[in-house]
């Protein structure tokens, strides 16, 4: 067999080694790219925490409440649009109808089922 022939043993071994090295390089590059932090990418955005609410019931401040706890109070009709509410960052207590974040929860809460 001549070394000039593509199918000679030396050429096949070189080709196989080249393919093996190329595959390892591709794996290494893919792992590096998956572990890379890219500012502003969708995958690296931190999850926002659920808002915290406080409501005034029977003259007492109830809270901190998360979204599901607030929706439960709405469905039990303990809270309505006139109930006073406070969230961190607000300067004073306001009626729920003046707080868009809480008003949204009231709109998303399904009405109770009538038996």
Secondary structure by P-SEA (a helix, b strand, c coil): ccccccccaaaaaaaaaaaaaaaaaaaaaaaaaaacccccccccccccccbbbbbbccccccccccaaaaaaaaaaccccccbbbbcccccccccccccaaaaaaaaaccccccc
